[in-house]
Structure formats: C-alpha cells, structure tokens
Amino acid sequence: MSTTEDRPGSGDDDYIDFRHSTSHGPVLGKGTQNNYFGPGPAALPYQVGRIPPQANCFQTRAEAERLAATLTGGGTTVVGSAAGVLTGMGGVGKTQLAAHYARSAWESDEVDLLVWITANNATAAASGCAQAGIEVYGADPKHPQQAAQTFLARLQPKPQKQPLRWLVVFDDVTDPADLNGLWPPVSPHGRTLVTTRRKDGALSGHGRRLLEVGLFTPEESLAYLTAALADHHRHENDDLLAALAEDLGHLPLALAQAAAYIVDSGETVAAYRELLADRTKKLIDAAPDVLPDEQTLPLAAAWSLSIERADTLRPVGLARPMLQLTAFLNANGIPLDVLTSQPALACLAHRTSIGAEPSDEPVAVSPQDARRALRALRRLSLIDHTPDSPQQAVRVHQLIQRATRDALTPHQHDQTALAAADALVAAWPTTERDTAFAQTLRANAQALAHHAGSVLYKSDVHTVLYRMGTSLGETGQATAAHDHFRHVTEAVLQQFGADHPATLTARRHLVRWEGEAEGTTGKAYADLVTDQTRVLGADHPDTLATRADLARVWGEWSPAGGQHVYRELLADRTRVLGADHPDTLATRAGLAAMLERDHGFDATHLYHELLADQIRVLGADHPDTFSTRARLARRRGKGGNAAGAAEACAELLAEQTRVLGADHPDTLTTRADLARWRGQAGDAAGAATAYAELLEHMIRVVGADHSHTLTTRNNLARWRGRAGDAVGAAEAYADLLEHMKRVLDADHPHFLRARSHLARWQGQAGDAAGAARTYADLWEHNVRVNGPDSPDTFHSRDLAIHWRGRAGDAVGAAEAYAELLEHRLRVQGPDHPHILTARRDLAQWRGLAGDAVGAARAYAELLEHTLRVRGTDHPDILTTRNNLAVWREAVGDAAGAAEAYAALLADQTRVLGADHPHTLSTQAKLAAKMGGSRGRGRVHRDWP
C-alpha cells in the first residue's frame, strides 16, 4: 500500500514532498497559495490562506498554553477531535494567538494541510473553504459551493487510509450562523480553531471548547511597552509605563497603538497620559497616523461593528442604549438593580423611540428586556455579565466606555448621564444595610461624577452627589466625605454663586464633614446660619437644621452654651414644624444630651419621655428611636447597673441588626457598647471576645486603619489585660501601634499613650527587659516632644527605671531614682505629691540593691517628709513606719527598730484599732524586740 494513499496527489509518481525543497520555482509546501493552478490536486504539505504576521514584541501568554492543551493535549500529536474557539473582546489578541499556534504547528511539521480563512462574514467563510477545495483538491472554481463541500468531505477520516493531519482556522467570525454547514468534520487527526468576539451557545458543544482570551497582566503590559519603545531607542520609567498600562486597561491593541503614537509623535509617556485624561479630546485623537502590525482599525472604531451586531439581537435596538448607559458608570462593577431601575428603563425606551414615526407610541421596556439587552452585549464580548453577582453584575472595559461616550452627541451625553444618575438614586437604599452594596454604589457614583461633567450641576446639584458624600461620611469615611463636598461646593459656587440655595446646602454638608474630619469650630456653622437667615429666612428648614448642628458643636466645648441654643431651637421648631415633627424630636434629644453633659445631670426621665413620643410618632424601628434606647442603656450603665446596660444593649443590637443591618454605624456602636458593659459588669473575658469579633467586622466595613477600628483595637487590648491575658494585651497593643504608625504622627498623644500601655503589658507578661526598653524609648520621645520637665516625661522615666530594676539591675535602678528625685525636687518642689513617691522608690531600690543602711536612711527621710506633708493619719504613714522598722532591723539597729515598731503600734492602734491583725502583728514584733531578740527581720517589698 502506498504511504501517500488518500492524500492529494496520492500516486507515487505524483507526490512530491516540497517540505525541504530548495527550488526557486512555485512552492507548494510552506508558501501561501490562493491562486487556481488548474484541475490537478496539490502536493502536501500545503497551506491555504495567509497567516497574519507576528506582531511586534509578541509575547507567549498563558492563553497560548491553554490553546495548545485544548487542541493537542499539550503535546504535538492530536489525541482526539479538537475544536477550540478563542473568544473575547476586540483587541485582546485572539488573532495573534491563533496565528502563533498555526505558525508553530506548521513549522514543527505537525500538520500536512493548514487552511487560514478570514471569516468575518458568511460569504468570506464559504469562499475560504471553496478556495481550499480548489487549490488542494482541484475542485472547479465555477462551482464554489461544491468546492467548499468537496474540501470538507476530504477532511473526513476514511478507514484504512493514510491519515491526513489538518488545521483549519476561521479568523474573526462575527456571527456563529456564518459557519453553518462549514464546520470541519470530527477527526482524530484534525483541528479546528475559531476566533470570535461572540459567546453564543452555538459555538460550544459538539466537541468545541470556548477559551476566553483576557487582557494582558500588568507584568505583560509593562514588558510589552518596554520592548516596543526600546525598539525605537525610547527608554521610559517603569512606573510611568505601568501607569499608562493601567490607563489603557491592559488591552493589547490599545498598548500597541499607544506605543506607536508615542514613537511617531516623539511625545513623552506623561504627555500621552495627559492626552488620554483630557475629557475635551476623543479616543481617536490618541491614535497614531499609521497603525502598527497591519492593524486595520484605530482603537476608537474597534468595537463599532460589534455594537451594530449586538443592536440587531433581540430585543432589537436595546443593546446600544444599554451600553451607553453603562459607559457612565463604574467599569469594574455595575449593580443589576441600577440597570433595571425605572429611570434606566425609561432611558432605554426613550433612546429606542428616537427616529420612530410621530404616530408611533413608545414601547415600554421591562426589566426582562434590560437583562436580555445585557446578554446581547455579552454575546458580542462588549461587557462581562454575571447575573449570579447582582451587586457587580456588569463590567465594561474602560476604553469601550470611552469610545461609547465619544460617539454620543452633546445632548445624548447629558441625557444619558442624568439617566444614569437617576438610576443610581433609585437603586440606593434609604438604609444601607449592605456595606458592600453601598461601596459599589459609591464607586458608580464617583465614576458618573467623573464622566458626566457639569450636567450634574445643570439646574441644581443632583441628588446622587449628596447621597454619595453622605454615604461616605456615615460609613466612617469623614475625610473622604469632606473632600467630596469640598469639590461639590466649589463647583456649585462657580455655577450658581454664593447666595444660591444649592450653594448654601452644599456648604452645610461641607461644614458637617469638615467637623467630623478636622474638628470644625462653631464659627463655620454660625457664619452659615447668618447667610441662610439672610437668604432663606430664619424659619426655613435648612436654617433650622444648621442651627441644630451649631448647638451640637457648641455643646462639645460648652454644654451650657449648647443648652441655650438647643432651647431656642426647640421653641422655634415646635412653632414652625410642630411638636411631633421628627426634627423637633431630634432637638429634644440634643437638649437632653447637653443637660446630661452639664454637671452630670440625670437625663433619664427626659429620654424616657422622648422614647415614648418617638415610638408613637416614628415607630419602634426608626433609627432615632434606636438612638434614644442606646442613650438610656448608657445612662443605666453610668448609673452603676452595668449588667442592666449590657442586657439593654443586647436587646437593641438584635433590633438594629434586623432593621439597619449588621454593618450600619449605629449597629456597630451598639456592639461596642455591649462589649464595654459586659466588661464593666465583671465579664472581662467576654468583653475581650466581643471586641475581637467587632474588630474583624470593623476591618471589613471601614478598613483596618480607620479611627473607629483603632479605637476597637485599643479596647480589645485593654480588656485582654483586664481579663488576665497580659501576653494577649501586649500583642494587641503592638498590633495597634503598627496601624497607628500609618495614620497618626509619632508625636500624637494617642500614639504615645499606646506605647506606654504596650510597655506596661510587656512587663506584666514577664518581659521586664522589654518593658524597660520600651519605657526608655518613650522617655526619650517625651523629652523631645514635651520637654524634660513635663509630667508625661517624668512618668515614662519613672517606669523605665522601675522595670530596669525588675529586669535585675537593682543598683542601676537605685542610682537612677536618686537622679530622678533630684530632678523632681528642682522642678516640682519638696512638697509635691510625686516627691513622696520618688523618695519611696529610692528607698525601696536601695534596699533591694543590698544597701540596707541607705534604705533605712531613705525611709527615715521619707517618714519625716510624709508626716509634714500629709499628716499623722495618712495611710502611707503606716507603710513607711513599717518599712523603716524592717530596714533598721535589717542593719542590726535593734533599738531603732524597737522605737520604730513602737511608733507604728501607736499609730495602728489609733487608726486601725487595737484588735486589727496588723496592730496585733506589730505588737508581737515589738514584744520580741523588748525581750532582747536580735537578728535580721524579713525584708518587706512594697511594690508600687
């Protein structure tokens, strides 16, 4: 049997292997043949169609390995019927991946027949198959349909025939229906490869496997730009190139055209990034004059055909306006609720009715229609649509968004932007129960504000801008809220002027969050009240609302002043709004809080009265009602009933979680209160556990370095220590300091206090040397920040010496305490209370250092000083007399010891009573001394 049987030119005399030919005549091996050479079949190996040349700086990507594994099992031999479909958005490099695979298969002798067909329409696909039949099998060119079928039939494997190894590539298929009747047969020796933007179900199954081609990785983008520019002797900073790649969304087509533009124009990378960011320019302005790598379309036009195709899919005419709507929102995730809201549906209906006859009635668009439009866009790889993740159901590449916006008229741009804003507001819940959803909405609002421009300030400030800023602030991001409203205020001031109501409203939001972020004084509120009264009137709701803010701020530094403002405001709100208006009730709550802060006034009865009215007017589940219940729980705890406060917080927490959600700021505050009161009620371990759970929640909701999270870390550390877990407390304080470093200056009082707590618990955990080092560092820091004579400096110096002694250096501690005593006497004077403490510490460490004489002398001086400063009945007198007697006995001064014990006995009898155990113990010691006993007594160590 001939080894070439069933191949084209199967006879031995006809088959010529040109694979290694050096002939200068017509090449039938690795050359590309598109011309008809007559009826005779072609010799193998043979290639039909031209494989696109390899792009400059081509990179072998992970997708290439996946493709090889799909078609050949990762090897060079076909192991079964294989059809791979490379799908993805325009510009990701599908054709280049296919060409790389085809070229590799051809050059490595894996195939006998390679057919490359540019199949961007049905006619082109059929013509490519026909051309293969004509060239390879000698089919009649006058009958192209029959020629195509001849080609496909010859690919079918035949029993007992020499197998034909083939690869057929259909490049750039725009419609799966274009391949109907043209799919090559299933063959263990053949491979089919398709590139397309489509993701229709018709492309999978029947042994076909869809392979998604994604964007470059950041590393691949950087490598490409570096190499492409280096080819032209341009060497740019890696950080700038990485930033440019991010601007272009790591899209290979965009990177190639950007590199070409930079080379051709001679501009810097920074200048090109500015061009991209310029909203007055269009994407086409950033395209090179001559496209690289034989590209046929500039980036701006890369998706136009896909959009047209998508718009013809059912529901016809909805895909384009839906894509236009998504073009103004967050590229990294748009909630389905936004795109199916009533404003979004109205926008779709309006856009599809444009161009209709005047007599035609606009056709209503349903949420199901909107979802089907999204699926149509997905089928053309214009968006990613994941219905199972409704909060971030839609993702759109940023350059597709840019090209879509560029194609809009100014009127269409503004109307679509406003529709997107209305859709966001419609989907935004009044109570943000879901933190992740709220974050997604804020990200979309931020993207909209960037893309929409001034249209959101056209007649007033659009509500979406207020919702976004308030959401930021109420989730603990006060600084971000302040920055947002500063931008809004500047924009509205330029648009409307200083006295426009919109400007005054924006100023109120700005002042509020400036206060939360930076501590605004009452003057900013007072100035705003003055302007609102002049423009809006004294009884306008906005004026009254600002007066409430002013009362709250004044009350923070002057409760009496806050009370005065609240009383006046309460009278005015009752007169203007009525006694049961929510704002009037809120004013009563503010007044009660001011009264409570003023000299510990018991506002419990005021809160009870307010709570009854709130339940009647607002309902039991209103946030203001919850707030009053929280205040009553705190009143119970501060009144000494910590267990009752914990019980009330537990009940409130359950209700807030049900109504507001677990992530709401008020819910988190109640969780913190519950942990606190559990600890105060005696359950320190339970408090520590509760704070640990709350910390995980705070990190997820507001971030690891937020001020509320830092407060939670501090409380966790404190309650671990109180629960007896000194090691855990030290670890928690060390963790707290690491996070504080990122958000607080090293000289901030909170930072210094946390360092002091860390040192304390290091010592308590048994690391005396570590505590000594931490306190010594803190002492040096306090000297620099507060000066050598400040109380904080003295305190850290005192504790550094103490733990130095505890670490084993008693002699050094005694010497250091002598120096500290001298310093304190010079700065604080001889009668300062801390002088007595310094004298006691000096006496104690002299004794522990082995200087019993020095200890006895120091205690004698301390006793004399204490008697003069604090009197004969102070508790310290008894301790000092006892230690003096002990150390006199220790140095062998029996008479002195007896004298000291006698004086101690007299004081104890007078202060404690004759039958007190300490009195009886001293009486026994004195009797022993009077009996003539000698020897050293046990040294008493009175640790501070």
Secondary structure, DSSP 4 states (H G I P E B T S, - for coil): --TTTTSTT-STTT----TT---SS---SSSEE-S---SSPPPSSEEESPPPPPPTT----HHHHHHHHHHHTTSSS--S-EEEEEE-STTS-HHHHHHHHHHHHHHTT--SEEEEEE-SSHHHHHHHHHHHHHHHH---TT-HHHHHHHHHHHTS--TTSPPPPEEEEEEEES-GGGGTTTSPPP-TTEEEEEEES---GGGSBTTEEEEE--PPPHHHHHHHHHHHHHTTT----HHHHHHHHHHTTT-HHHHHHHHHHHHHH---HHHHHHHHH-TTS-GGGGS-SS-STT--S-GGGTTHHHHHHHHHSSSTT-HHHHHHHHTTS-TT-B-HHHHTSHHHHHHHHHHHHTTS-TTSPPPP--HHHHHHHHHHHHHTTSSEE-TTSGGG-EE--HHHHHHHHHTS-HHHHHHHHHHHHHHHHHHS-SS---HHHHHHHHHHHHHHHHHHGGGGGSSS--HHHHHHHHHHHHTT-HHHHHHHHHHHHHHHHHHH-TTSHHHHHHHHHHHHHHHHHH---HHHHHHHHHHHHHHT-TTSHHHHHHHHHHHHHHHHH-HHHHHHHHHHHHHHHHHHT-TTSHHHHHHHHHHHHHHHHSTT---HHHHHHHHHHHHHHT-TTSHHHHHHHHHHHHHHHHTT-HHHHHHHHHHHHHHHHHHT-TTSHHHHHHHHHHHHHHHHTT-HHHHHHHHHHHHHHHHHHH-TTSHHHHHHHHHHHHHHHHTT-HHHHHHHHHHHHHHHHHHS-TT-HHHHHHHHHHHHHHHHTT-HHHHHHHHHHHHHHHHHHH-TTSHHHHHHHHHHHHHHHHTT-HHHHHHHHHHHHHHHHHHH-TT-HHHHHHHHHHHHHHHHTT-HHHHHHHHHHHHHHHHHHH-TT-HHHHHHHHHHHHHHHHTT-HHHHHHHHHHHHHHHHHHT-TTSHHHHHHHHHHHHHHTT--SPPPPP----
